[in-house]
């Protein structure tokens, strides 16, 4: 498609001098709206004002400029439709081949502190989106341009070929519709902010950067910023040294900055797998850092470190002795930076952001086919309202029959685990982690296994099963404190039995449709979202490799896959010990992997479960042989982990020496 005539109407005139000049040099006729026409004319270029085409001057203080048939007819006419071209000829209208529009900066103006309503409303663009959408709809014949970043590439394409090809026009149309959708979303959000949770919540996100992968290498990912947010996770943050930031780096950085925001005195925070493993506050930053590292130096290995004061050479020297993934501070001396650069992989970030968080920012959590939305837990607590209750236990509180936020979050986790299995399965979830999972040929046996695994943690849990609940199982469950029970079907007698516990939320799941293909995970960070592919594929034996020990028999393979699939749904660092398709111990959410092993073994011992001949699954590699050695000494027979550590050979050798079996899975399953 050759470009002979262009319509330009832009608020932000950055780069317009090069673009307009380039088009003019290529012989393109320029038509522009008021302010844009004046700007182009000042460049010494020939330009025709819009009102010269419409014979109607701008009206209502500029509110009406381009809303005219002579403009929109020239944009929407289909060159391949004879009637369209005859209509243009009848009315003396020449078509546009390129429409360049950027919109009034509504989000930026509306997001300002103390902005008046009339100021924000005046930044609602009407004509701009109409022209852009019209050009995008007619992309077969018109190139819609809304991004300044496109100017140079389009000029080069026209210079090289004399036209803009169909694929480029289609890409431009996608950008235009996304741009106008985000623009309308920011306006709708602004108007809807008087209602706490409006019936329709629209979030406009702009990709800030692509990431090499998500929590795990098989998950694609990107970092998005919320349109109009006053600040975001990386706003006014400069990277001084180190590798590119990863998905997990950004997630831990968000957690570290969240903790740091609780304190005003010199503070150091060390975060690993989304949890603070060391926090220190002192009168001097160096002392605060010493406290933070003294708390748990093992877990701090490879952590994200955040401080709220300038880093001087003595502290830089101390930190350079540690393995730090990311270090963020408001300032560094030049000498401190040079010391820290001795570790070239450490990502050194300087945070110059001094603006406060966006008021009313919400937390968003992805669940199956939707989102849980809540107010951010952002207030800093002080002593006011606290009460000393020495020697007294608080009364137990029941939330009633309505589903709560935490119920829904645990329900989502339980259904995620349940989706890994086709045989009769029972899953018990507490605080987002499976504390008991059982698979058997009969559902009642599966439930017995799940509760037998850890009956203490199962108290007040969410229970999910994938077969009909009959009276015998209903009686068994009615003896337990169950917050939520979900099953695909119940007999009438089973429901009556379960209703004896009036606070138990009994859900019947009639959903038989598969998950939406390409569904994404979203994670809230300061002023934006981390977005990644959902870790939704069900793993099987394909791609797994026995690296030491005997080839597992079918029963052992079954237990290895069972533990591995559950491990994917446990918060990292995640360890699952299982035997006979039943969990025996789960270690979740620890910053040190060996600690998760210890917790899983302790859980099994507390319930007097024998782990002799059991299997162990780890969601990521063991960085040292210590974790596998503890498990093998306790009686574990086989281990499955993804590998990828520099010390994989040491880990494999330790397992082989102990007479165990170790299987390497093809991918990692971090979950934070």
N, C-alpha and C positions, 0 to 999 in steps of 0.2 A: 504494500500500500504506500504510494508516494505521498509525501507531505507537501501540500501546496499552500495551505491556509491554516493558521493556528489562532486559537482563542486563548488569551492569557488573563487570569484574574487571581492575583495572589496577595495575601496579607504579608507573609514573610518573603521579603525580596532578596534574601540571601542567594547568591549565585545567579540571579536573574540577568545581571549584566552579561555574563558569559553566554547564558542560554539564549537570550533574545538576540544578542549579536550573532551567535552561531547560526540561528535559524534564518536571520536576515541575510547573512552571507550565502546561505544555501538557496536563496531566492524565495523563501517562505513569506507570504503576506501575513502581517501581524495585526490582530484585532485585540483590543484590551479594554477592561472596565476602567472607570475614572482614575483612581489613584495609580493603578498599574500603568495605564496609558500615559499619564504624566511622567512617571518614572522612566518609561522606555523612550519617550520623546526627549527627555533630558540627556539620554545617552547619544542623541543625534541620529536615532533610527526612525524610519517611517513607520507610523502606527495609526490605525484607524480606531477612534473611540467607539464603544458599543452604542452610544446614543446616536451616532451617525448612521447606524444600521436600523435602529428601531424608530427613529424620528421622535423618540420620547426621552426627555432629559431625566436624569436621576431624580427620584422622588423620595419624600418622607425622610429627609436627612440621610440619604444613601441606602435606605432599607430596600428600595426597589430599583434595581439597575438592569439585571439580566433576565428577569422573569417575563419573557416575551416570545411569541411564536417565531419571530425572525431569528432568534438565538437558538431556541430549542429545536426548531425545525431544522436548522443547519447542523445541529449535533445528531439528531435522531434519524435523519433520512438514511434509508438503506439504498446503497448504490445499485444493488442487484434487483431492486423492486421498481419496475417501470413507473407505477403510480406515484411512488414517493418522489422520484426525480421529476415527473411531470408537475407535481404540486410545487416543488421548489422553483421550477422554471416559471410557472404561472404567477408566483408571487415575487419573483425576482430575488430569490434567496440563493446564496452560494454556500455550499456545504463546508464544514470544518473537518480537517483531517487530524488535528491534534487539539486537545483541550487540556490546558495546564492550570490547575486550581490548587491552592492550599487555603485552609479555612481559618476563620477567626480563632484565636487561641482561647477558647472557652475554658478548658480545664485549668490552664495556667492562671487565668484571671479569677475564676471562681474559687480556686484553691488558696488565694491570697488571704492573709489574716485580715479580718475586719472589712472584707469587700462588701460594698452595698449591693442589694439585690438588683437595682436597676443597672448597675455596672455589669454584673454577670449576665443579665438578660440581653443587654446590647451586644454581647459577644456570641450570641446564638446566630450562627450563619444559616441563611435560608437559601439564597441563590447559589452559593458555592456548592453545597451538597447536591442540589438539583442538577447542576451542570455536570458535576463529576459522575453522578449515578447515570445520567443520560448517556454520557460518553462511554461509560463502562458497559452499559447495556448494549450499546451499538459497537462493541469492540471489534467486530468483523470489519468495520470501516473507519473507526476513529480510535486514536491512541489517547487514553485518559492518563494524565500525569499528575500525581499528587505528592511525589517525593522529590525533594531537592537532590537527593543522592542519585537520582536517575538522570539528571541533566546531561552530564558529560558522556555517559554511555550511549544515550539516545542520539546525541550529536554525532558521535563516532559511527553509529550504525547507519544514520542517514548519509553521512559523508561516504561511507564505504559502499553502500548498496543503493543509495537513492531512495530508500523506503524504510519503514518499520515493519518487520515481518509479523506473521500471524501469531507465532508463539509468544513473542515479546508483548504484543497487544493483549493477549490473554492474561499474561502475568500482570500487566499494568491494570487490567480490569479487576483481577483478584485483589491487588493492593488497594485499588480505589474503593471497592465495596467494604473491605476490612477497615479502611480509614474512616469512611462515613459511619460504619457500624460502631466503631469505637467512639467516634465523636458523639453520636446519638446516645450511646450508653453513658458517657460522662454527664450529658445533660439530664438524662432520666435519673441517674443516681443523685444528682444535685437537687432535682425537684422532689425526689422521694425520700430525702434525708430526714423529713419530719416524722416519718413512720419508722419505728425501730426495725422491724423486719417486714418490708413491703411484700405484697403478693408475688411480685416478679423482681428478682435481684439480678441486675445486669452488671457485669464486671468487664471493664475494658483493659486489656493487657497489651503491652508493647514489648516485643522481644528485645532484650538488652544485649544478650550474647548467647551464642550456641555453646553447648558444653560437649566435651568429648564423649561422655556417656553419663548415665544416671547413677543411682546407688550401686548398680552392678553393670559390668561391661556390656551386657546384652540389652540394656535399656537406653534408648535414645533420650536426650534431655536438652533443655534450654532454660535460661533464666529470663523471666518476664517481669517488667515493672508495671505497676498499676498506674494507668493514665491519670494524671492530675494529682498524684501523691506528692506531698510536700517534700518527702525524702524517701530513700529506699536503702536497701542493704549496702549498695556500693556507691551511693551518691556522695560526691566530693571525697571519694576514697581513691588514692593513687597507689598503684603497685610499684614499689621501688626496686624489687628484685624477685627472683624465683620463678618457678614453673607457673603454667596457667592454673587458675582456680578451677577445681572440680565441683561437681554436684555436692559431694559429701563435705568438701571444704566449706562451701557456702552454707550448707545446712548447719554445720557446727559453728560457723562464724555467727550466724543468726542467734544460735543458742547462747554463745559466749557474750555477745553484745546485750542480750536480754538480761543476763545475770549482772553484767557490768553496770547496767542502768539502774540497779537497785541501790548503788552506793555512791557517795560523794568523796569520801576519803580515798587516799591512794589504794588501789585495788588491783589484784591480778587474778584472772580466771583462766583455768585450763579445762577445756571441754574435749571429750572423746565420745564418739557415737551418740551425740546429741545430749549428753549428760555432763554436768560439771563434776570432774573427778578431783579438783583441787581449787579452793578459793581462799585468798588471803587478803586481809585488810590491815593496814598499818599506817604509821605516820610517815614512813618513807616507802617509796615504791619497791626498792630492792628488798626490803624486809617483807613486804606483801608477797612478792614473787617467791621468796624463800619459804614462806608459810604455805603457799599454794602447792609448790612442788613437794614439800615435806608430807603433805596429806596423803598422797598416793603416787610415788614416783614411777611405779610400774605402769599404772594406767595412763600416766601423763606422757608416756613414750609415743611420739607421733601425734600429739594433740594439737588443738588450736588454742593459742594463747592470746588473751586480750587484756590490755592494761589501759588505765585512764590518766596516765601522766607521761611526760617525756621520758624516753629511754636514753640514758647516758651510757658512756663506755663500760663502767663496771657491771651494770645489769646486762648490757649486750654481751659481754664476755661470758657471764653466767649462762645466758640463754644459748649462746653459740656452742656450749658443751652438751646441750640437749638435742634430741631429734624433735624438731618443731615443724609441723606441716604448714601452719599459718601463724603469723604474728601481726597483730594490729595494735597501733598506738596512735595517739593524737599528734605525736611529734617525735623525731629522733635527732640527735646531734649528728653532724656529718661523720665524726669518728665512729659513732655507734653503728651507723649504716655500713661502713667499711668492715667493721668487725663481723657483723651479721652476714655480710655477703660471702664470708668464708664458707658458709654452707649454701651453695648456689641453688639448691632445690627449695629452700625455705622461702615461702611467699611472704614478703615483707610489705605490709600495707600501712599507709599513713592516712589516718581518718581526720579530715578537716570539716566534717559535718557537725554543725553546731545547732542546727534547727531542731526543734522538738518534733515528736512523732505527730503524724496526721491525726487530728481529733476524730474520735468515733471509728477508728480503724477496727475492722472485724477480723476474727480468726475464722479460717475456712478449712474444713477437713473433708477430703474425698471419701465418699462411701459408694456403694454399688449404684451406678446410674444417677448420682446426685451429690449434694454437699450438705454437711452440717455447718451452720453458720452461728457464731456466737460473738458477743462482745469480747474484745481482747482483754486478757487478764493483766492489765498494764499499770494499775495503780500501785504505788510504792507503799507498803504497809509500815506503820509505826506502832508505838506501844498503845496508842489510844484504842480502846475497845477490847483489849486483851484482858483476860481474867484468870487469875491463879486458881486452879481447881485441884489442889494437892489431895491425893488420896481418893478422888472420886472418878468414876468412869462416866463418860457422857452417855446419855440415853441413846439407844438405837433408834434411828429415824428411818421410816419407810416412806418411799416417794409416792406411794399410791399407785393407781392402775395406769395412769398415763405414762407413755414411754418418755424417758428422760434423755438428755444429751448423751450421758455416759452409757445408758442402755443401748442407744442406737450405735454408738461407737463400738461397743463390745459385740453387738449383734453383727455388725459389718465384719469384724474380725472372725467371729465364729463361722459365718457363712463362707468366708474366704478359705478357712481350713476345710470345711465340709466339702467344698468344691473340688478338693484334691482326690476324693475317693468315690468309688462306685459301689463297693460292698456296704452292707449296713454299718453305719458309723455314728458315733456320739462324740460331740465336742463340747467341752466345758471351758469357757473363757472368763477370765477375771482381769480387769485393768488392761484390756487390750491384748493379753497373752493367753494362749491355750495352757491351762494347767492340768488338763486331762483329756486324752483322746484314745478312743478304743474302736477297733474294727473287728467284726466277727461275722459269722454266718447268720446270726439272729440279732436283732436290734437290742433286745434285753441284755444279751451277753456283752454287746458293745458298750452299753451304758454302764454295766457293772465294771468293765475294764476302766472306763473313763473316770468313774468316781473312785475306784480303788487306787488309781494312780496318785491322787493327792486330795483326799477328802477334806482336809483343812482349808486349802486354797479354794476348793470348789464351793464353799459356803457363800451363798449370795451371788453365785455366778450366773452367766447367760449360757443356756444349754441349747444346742442345735443338733437335730437328728435328721436323717434322710430317708426314713421309712415311717409308716403309720404307727402312732402310739396307741397301744391296746391297754385294757385295764390293768394287767399285771405290771407293766412298766409305769403306768400312771400312779399306781399305789406306791411303787418304789420312789418315784420322783416327788410324790406328795409328802414323803418323809423328810425331804431335804428343803433347805431354804433356797429357792430358785427365784431369781429376779425376773428372768425372761425365759420362756420355753418356745422354741419354734420347731415346727414339724410340717411335713407336707400334708398330713391328714391325721385325724383323731377319730376313734369311735365315740359315739354319744356317751357311753358309760365312762370312757376315759376322761372326757371333758368334765362330767359331773364329779368324778373323783378329784380332779385337779382343782376344781372350783372351791374345794374345801379350804384351799389357801387363797383367800380373796385378793391378796396383793400380788400374786404371781401373774405376770402378763403372759397370757397364752396366745400365741400367734400361729395361724395356719397359713402356710406358704404355698400358694397356688401358682407361683411363677415357674413356668417351664421353659421360657425363652432363654437362649444362651446370652452370655454377656455381650455388650456392644463391642464390635471389633474396633481396635484402635483406641480404646478408652485410655485416658491419661490419668496419671496421679498428679495432684496439686499439693504443694506444701507452702503455707504462708510464711513469708519472711518480711523483714521491715520494708514496707512500701511496695511490696510486689509478691511474686510467686515463683517457686521453682516448679517446673513442669517436666514430667518424664513419662515415658511409656509405662503402663502398668506392668508389674512383674506377675503376669497372669498365666503364663504357660505352665502346664503340668509336666514335670520332669519324669522321664522313665529311665530305663537302664542304658539307653543309647547314649554313647559318648562317655560313659563312665569307664574308668581304667583302674584295674587292680595293680597297685604299685608295690605291694609287699604282702607276703602271707599266702595262704591257700585261696584258691578260687572259691568264692562263697557258693553254698548250695542254694536251692530255691527258697528255702525258709529264711536263710540269712539275707538273701537278696531282698526278700519281701520286707524284712525288718529294716534293712538299710534304706530302701525307698520310702517306707512309712515314716521313719525318723527324718529323712531328708526333706520330704514334702511338708512336714509340720514345722521344721526348723525355719523354713521360708517365712512363716507367719509369726515368728517370735522376735521380739525386739532385740537388735544387736547390742552387744555380742551375744549370740544365741547358741545354746547347746541343748540338744535333746537326747536323752538316753531312753531306749525302748527295747522291748522284747515281746515276742508273740503278738505283734500288732497292738501294743499297748504302751503308752508313755509310762516311764518309771520315775523320771526326774527331768525338770526343765529349768535351765539357768538362763535368765533373761536380763537384758538391759544393763549389763555391766560394762565398764570401760576397759576392763582387762579380761581377755578371753579365758585365762586360767582361773579367774574368779568365777566365771560362769560355769566352768567345769566343776569347781568345788561346790557351788550351789546346787547344781543338778545332782551330784553324788550325795550331798547332804539331804536333799529332798527325798531321794530314794531310801537312804538310811533311816530317816525319820519315820517313814511308813513301813520300815522293816522289809523293804523290797530287796531281793537278791539281784545284783547286776551281773552275776556269773553268766557268761554267754550272751550278754546284751550287746547292743550296738550303740554307737554314739554318732550324732550328726552335728557338724559345726557349719554355721552359715558362711563363714569365710575361713581363710587359711589359718593354721596355727603358726605364729611367728617363731615359736620355740618348741622344743620337744616336751616341755614341762606338763602341758595340758594332757596330751595323749598318755604320758607316763602315769599320771595320776589315775586316769580312767582304766588303763590296762592293769595297773596294780590292784585296782578294786575288783577286777574280774571281767571288764568289758572285753569282748572278743574281736569286734571289728569297728572301724571308724570310717566315716565318709566326710570329706571336706573338699573344697574346690582347688586347693593348692594355689600357688602363685607367690609364695614367700621365697626370699633369697636363701632361706634355710630349709627348703622343702626336703633336700637330701638328708639333712640331719633328722628331721621329723620321721621320714620314711625309715631311716636306719634304726631309730629308736623303737619304732613299732615292730620292725622285723626282729630286732634283738629280743624283744619281749615275747615273740611268738604270736603276735597279733596280725590282723589283716587291715590294710588301709586302702581305701578306694578314693580316687580323685574324680570329682564331678566336674562337668565342663564349664560351670559358671557359678558365680557367687550370688548370694541372696541377702545382702544387707537390708535391714528394715529399721528405720530410725523413727 
